[in-house]
Amino acid sequence: MGEERASLHRRLRVPEARRGTSTRRAVFGVVDLETTGLSTDDHLILEIGLVVQCGGRVVRRFSTLVDVPAPIPRSIVALTGISRRDLEGAPGEEAALRAFAEVVRSEGVQALVAHNAPFDRRFLERAWARYPLAMDLPPFLCSLRLARRWIRAPRHGLDALVAQLGIRGQARHRALGDAEMTSALWTELLARARLRGIHSLEDLRSAGEPGRSGPRRRRVTPPSASA
């Protein structure tokens, strides 16, 4: 009887293994960065926001400012509201990255998600390479790429999608606020993936993994006085 039960369990496990990791059980880390500009050669990460979700439920939030060793451009101060005074007491880049990496590791994040992921990935990969961090970055998935495929909308920027889908607004152009809104968008995209027969993390990666380059995330210009 024990052997028959063990054999049945083995047979039941085979289809599950073939399907891969269910998107309902996968752990996603929705990440957003604020930076001092658009170029990884000339600019640095200014703020990191992370929302860890699994099964449509947020399991952890993380955010940190980063004490950059350079003046913050006035256009970035206008866009984000982050000034040099806000960075007093903030960790340097290495300490901030190590804290971020520890959350990713401890929560078992299997994929990082970002809206226009090539932008965030380039900055993180460049920063990652500067320090002897003990873990590799998880693969990235791009919510912008999937939204363009699965959501009919005149525009697919985060602001437009948040308004169209009725997602609760958060602090815009702050890393955690943008990560919160992208996390809600990601939950919607996962539901749409299942309607299209995409139930595994592996199939989702085939559909939503970004290429090595992508459109610029946003123009870094201060808002107009009438905005």
N, C-alpha and C positions, 0 to 999 in steps of 0.2 A: 504493500500500500504506500509506504514511504517512497519507494523508487518510482511508482506511477505518478505520485504527486510531484516529485522532483522533475520527472520527465515533462509533465504538463507545464510546469513553471518555465522550463527551458524553452519549450515550444512557444509559449506566450511571449517570452522575452525577445525572440528572433525578429518578429515584425517591428517591435518597438525600436530595436537597434537599427533596422533598415530605415525607418522613418527619420532617425536622427533625434536631435534634441528638440522637444516640443517648444514652440514659441510661448506657450502658456507657462512653462517651467524655466525658460531661459532667463538669465539675469542680465539686464541691460543697464548700462551707465550712460545716462543722457548728459552730455557735457557741453558747456559753453565757455568761451574765453572772451575776455576783453583784453585788447592789446594796445600798445602805443602807436600802432600803425599797421599797414597791410603787408609789409615786407619782412620775411623771416631773416633777411640779411641785416636789416637796419633797425628792427623793432623787437619788442619784448612782450611777454605775457604780463598783463597788469592785474588780472583777476581770473580766478577759476571757479566755476560753479558746476556742481554735479548732483544729479538726482538719480538714485538707484531704484529701479523698479523691477518687479517680477509678478507675473500674473495680473497685470493691470493695477498693482498696488505699489505705492511708494514705500520702500523699506528704509531709505536713508537719504539724507541731504548733507551736502558738504559745500562750503564755500570759503575762499580765502583771497584776500588781496595779496599782491606781491610787491615788495619794496624794490622797485626798479632803480638801478644806479644811474639814472638820467632824468632830465626834466620831462614832464608829461606835456606833450604838445597841447596848445590851447584848444585845438579842434577836438581833441579827445576829452579834455575836461568838459567842454560844452556838450559833447555827445553823451558821456557817461555820468558826469557829475563827480567823477573821482579826481581829487586834487592831491597835491603833494602832502598836504596836512593829513589826509585820510590814510596815508601810508605809514604814519608814525606807529611804530610797534609791530608792523606787518612783517612776516617772515621774508627772507630773501628767496630767490628763485629755487635754489636747491632744496631748502627746507619746505617750501610750498609744494614742490613736486613730490617730495618724499611723503608728505602728508596725504596728498592726492593718491599716490600709488598705494599707500597702505589701505585706504578706503576701498580702492578697486580690488586689491588682493583679498582683504578680509571679507568683503561681501561676495566674492566669487564672480565678479563681473565677467561675462563671456563676450560681450561686444560693447563698444562705445558707439553712441549715436549722437550726431550733431546735424544741425540744419546748415547745409553746405559744408559737409564734413571735410573736404580737402583743405579748407582754410584752417580749421582747428587741428587737423591731423598734422599739417606741415609745421605749425608752431610747436605742437607737443613733441613731434619727432625730433625737431631741431634742438629743443630744450633737453629732451631725454638723452640725446647723444653727448651732452656736456658733462654728465655726471655718471658715476658708477652705480646706477640703480639696479636692484637685484632682480627686477622682472621686466619683461617686454610689455609694450603696450598691447592691449587686446585689439582685434580687428575693428575697423570702423564700419558703420552703416550710415547712410545719408538719408535723412528724412526729407530733404528737398528733392532728391532724385525720385523717391517713391511718391511724394506728393504730386510731382509733375506727371507721373504715370497714372495715378489712381484718383486724384481729386480734380474735378473739372472746376477751374477757377481762372479768372482773367490774369491773376498774378499769384505767384507761389512763395513770395517772401513771407517771413514769419508774421508780420503785422497783418497782411492780407488774409492769411489762413486762420489766424486767431479770430479775426472779425467774422469771417465767413462761417466758421464752425462753432461760433459761440463759446470759445475757450475763454476762461476767466483771465483777464489781463493781470500781468505782474509787472514788476519794475523793469521797464524796457531799457536795453543797453546796459544792464547790470547782469553779471554772469549767472547768478542763481535765478534771477527773475526770468531770463531768457531760457535757461535750462528747464524751469518749471513749465513754461508754456510749450516748449518742445517736447517735454515728457507727456503732456496731455495730447499733443498732436501725435506722438508716437503710439499711444494707446489706440487712437482712432485708426492709424495706419495698420496696426497689427490686426484689428478687426477686419479691415478691408482686405488684408492679405489672406486671412482665413476664408473669406468669401470667394477668393480666387484660387482656393485649394493649396495655399502655401501655409503649411503647418509646422515646418521644421526650421530651426535656426540656419541650417545648411542651405535650404532653398531660399530663405530670406536673404542670406548673404549673396547668393547668385543674382537676386533681383536688385538689391540695394547697396552693394558694396561700391564705394566710389572709385573712380580711376585715380591716376596719379596727379591729375590736375583738374581744375574746375573753375567756374566763374568766380569772380571776386565776390566776397561775402556782402559787402556793403560799401558805399562811398563814405569816406570819413570826412564829413563836412559838418560844421556847426549848424544847428537848427536856425531857421530864420526868425526874425523878431516877431513875426506874425504867427508863428507855429504854436 
